[in-house]
């Protein structure tokens, strides 16, 4: 009898495991809290879904997908990297949608009066995401260039692997200030918002989402993609300070 019960339990566990659907998400680091909450909400309604989340700089995530890394859906912090993957035919073009928007700000713990891009000249160390792979860094470089201070600030820039590392440097006081997104500034404990970078100095921060060619074969991926465009997702995005239009 015990053997029969054990066999039934084993078969049940195997069936449950087989029904579970694993979704691999590649997501811009600045969306970590949003995606963690949304996946938890989704799993509560779809207990058979398991999320494997990979957070990082958008350029790195795109490179991983290009090199065959596991990903069913990507959310980038700019349109450039999703467009790149689309040109490589690595995402389903019809699935490319705008998820949310953000804006660039400058935060720090410095006691110096810093209220504009020109005031950055007063500082010694400024954290910025590496522009080659981090959209926030790319936006910051565009703003510095348009303001005419890029050349003078080059030696003061401390490159970070992603926008969250920029915030960490600012929080620890390892730099005078850092370029981060508005939503990252809301997560700060020690550093304060010094100024908002004028929108005319850089392209608007757009977060596109797209299903990869691999993910397009999975109905659960399509269902989650739809969920991310719904009212519940919009509520969570607003909660964390993201713009919806």
C-alpha positions in Angstrom: 0.0 0.0 0.0 2.8 2.4 0.9 4.5 1.7 -2.4 1.2 2.5 -4.3 0.8 5.8 -2.4 4.5 6.7 -3.0 4.1 5.9 -6.7 0.9 8.0 -7.0 2.6 10.9 -5.2 5.6 10.7 -7.5 3.4 10.6 -10.6 1.4 13.6 -9.2 4.6 15.6 -8.7 5.9 14.8 -12.1 2.6 15.9 -13.7 2.6 19.1 -11.7 6.2 19.8 -12.8 5.3 19.1 -16.4 2.3 21.6 -16.2 4.5 24.3 -14.7 5.5 26.9 -17.3 8.8 28.7 -17.0 9.1 32.2 -18.4 12.5 33.8 -18.9 12.4 37.6 -18.5 15.2 40.0 -19.5 14.4 43.3 -17.9 16.1 46.7 -17.5 17.5 47.1 -14.0 15.4 50.2 -13.2 12.2 48.1 -13.4 13.3 45.5 -10.8 10.7 46.4 -8.1 7.9 46.8 -10.7 8.5 43.4 -12.3 9.0 41.6 -9.0 5.6 42.9 -7.8 3.9 42.1 -11.1 5.2 38.6 -11.4 4.2 37.9 -7.8 0.7 39.1 -8.7 0.5 37.1 -11.8 1.8 33.9 -10.1 -0.9 34.3 -7.4 -3.5 33.9 -10.2 -1.5 31.4 -12.3 0.3 29.2 -9.8 1.7 27.0 -12.6 3.8 29.8 -13.9 7.5 30.2 -12.8 9.4 33.3 -13.6 13.2 33.3 -14.2 14.2 37.0 -14.1 17.4 38.5 -15.4 17.8 42.2 -14.5 20.6 44.3 -16.0 21.6 47.0 -18.5 19.6 46.9 -21.7 22.6 46.6 -24.0 23.9 43.6 -22.1 20.5 41.9 -22.1 20.2 42.4 -25.9 23.7 40.9 -26.3 22.8 37.9 -24.3 19.7 37.3 -26.4 21.7 37.7 -29.6 24.2 35.1 -28.3 21.5 32.6 -27.6 20.8 33.3 -23.9 17.4 32.2 -22.5 14.8 34.9 -22.9 11.1 34.8 -23.7 10.4 38.5 -23.2 12.5 41.6 -23.0 11.8 45.1 -21.5 14.5 47.6 -22.4 15.1 51.1 -21.1 15.2 52.5 -24.6 14.0 51.7 -28.1 17.5 51.2 -29.5 18.1 47.7 -28.2 14.7 46.3 -29.0 15.0 47.8 -32.5 18.4 46.1 -32.8 16.9 42.7 -31.8 14.1 43.3 -34.3 16.5 44.0 -37.1 18.2 40.7 -36.2 14.8 39.0 -36.3 15.2 37.9 -32.7 11.9 39.3 -31.5 8.4 39.2 -32.8 7.9 42.6 -34.4 4.1 42.5 -33.8 4.7 42.2 -30.0 6.7 45.4 -29.7 4.7 47.7 -27.4 5.5 50.7 -25.2 5.4 49.5 -21.6 6.1 52.8 -19.7 8.1 56.1 -19.6 10.7 57.7 -17.2 12.8 60.8 -16.9 16.4 61.5 -16.0 17.5 63.2 -12.8 20.7 64.0 -10.9 21.0 62.9 -7.2 23.7 63.1 -4.6 24.8 63.8 -1.1 27.1 66.7 -1.9 26.7 69.9 0.2 27.6 72.0 -2.9 24.7 73.9 -4.6 23.9 71.9 -7.7 20.7 72.8 -9.4 21.6 72.6 -13.1 23.8 70.8 -15.7 26.2 73.7 -15.6 26.7 73.2 -11.8 28.2 69.8 -12.5 31.5 71.6 -13.1 31.8 72.1 -9.3 31.9 68.4 -8.6 34.8 66.0 -8.5 33.2 62.6 -9.1 30.0 61.9 -11.1 28.5 58.4 -11.6 27.0 57.5 -14.9 26.0 54.2 -16.5 28.3 53.1 -19.2 26.8 54.7 -22.3 27.7 51.7 -24.5 25.2 49.4 -22.7 23.2 51.5 -20.2 20.5 53.8 -21.7 20.6 56.1 -18.6 24.2 56.7 -19.4 23.5 57.3 -23.0 20.8 59.8 -22.1 23.1 61.5 -19.6 25.9 61.8 -22.2 23.5 63.4 -24.7 22.4 65.9 -22.0 26.0 66.8 -21.2 26.9 67.1 -24.8 24.0 69.4 -25.6 24.7 71.5 -22.6 28.3 71.9 -23.7 30.0 70.4 -20.6 30.8 66.9 -21.8 34.5 67.5 -22.6 35.1 69.2 -19.2 33.4 66.4 -17.3 35.1 63.4 -19.0 37.8 63.0 -16.3 35.2 63.2 -13.5 32.9 60.4 -14.8 32.8 57.1 -12.9 31.3 54.4 -15.1 28.8 52.0 -13.5 27.4 48.7 -14.9 23.8 49.9 -14.6 21.7 52.7 -13.3 21.2 51.0 -9.9 24.9 50.9 -9.4 25.0 54.6 -10.1 22.5 55.1 -7.3 24.5 52.9 -5.0 27.6 55.0 -5.5 25.6 58.1 -4.7 24.1 56.5 -1.6 27.5 55.5 -0.3 29.0 58.9 -1.0 31.6 57.4 -3.3 30.7 60.1 -5.8 29.3 63.6 -5.5 26.3 62.8 -7.5 24.9 60.4 -10.1 22.6 60.4 -13.2 19.7 58.1 -12.5 16.0 57.8 -13.4 13.3 59.6 -11.5 12.0 56.2 -10.2 15.5 55.3 -8.9 15.6 58.6 -7.0 12.4 57.6 -5.2 14.3 54.5 -4.0 17.1 56.6 -2.5 17.7 56.5 1.3 20.5 59.0 1.7 21.0 60.9 -1.5 18.6 63.6 -2.5 17.2 64.8 -5.8 19.4 67.8 -6.9 17.8 68.6 -10.2 15.7 67.1 -13.0 17.5 67.1 -16.3 15.6 69.2 -18.9 13.8 67.0 -21.3 15.0 69.0 -24.3 18.5 67.8 -23.6 17.9 64.1 -24.3 15.4 61.7 -26.0 12.4 60.7 -24.0 13.0 57.6 -21.9 10.8 54.9 -23.4 10.6 51.3 -22.2 9.5 49.0 -25.0 8.6 45.3 -24.4 8.8 42.5 -26.9 8.4 38.8 -27.1 11.4 36.9 -28.4 11.1 34.5 -31.4 11.5 31.6 -28.9 8.9 33.1 -26.5 6.4 33.6 -29.4 5.9 29.8 -29.4 4.6 29.9 -25.8 1.0 30.9 -25.1 1.8 31.7 -21.4 4.4 34.2 -22.6 1.7 35.8 -24.8 -0.7 35.9 -21.8 1.9 37.6 -19.6 2.7 40.1 -22.4 -1.0 41.0 -22.4 -1.1 41.3 -18.6 1.8 43.8 -18.7 -0.4 46.1 -20.8 -3.4 45.9 -18.5 -4.7 48.1 -15.8 -3.1 46.1 -13.0 0.4 46.7 -14.5 -0.4 50.4 -15.0 -1.4 50.7 -11.3 1.9 49.2 -10.2 3.9 51.4 -12.6 2.2 54.5 -11.2 3.0 53.3 -7.7 6.7 53.3 -8.4 6.7 56.7 -10.2 6.7 55.6 -13.8 4.8 57.7 -16.4 2.1 56.1 -18.5 2.1 58.6 -21.3 
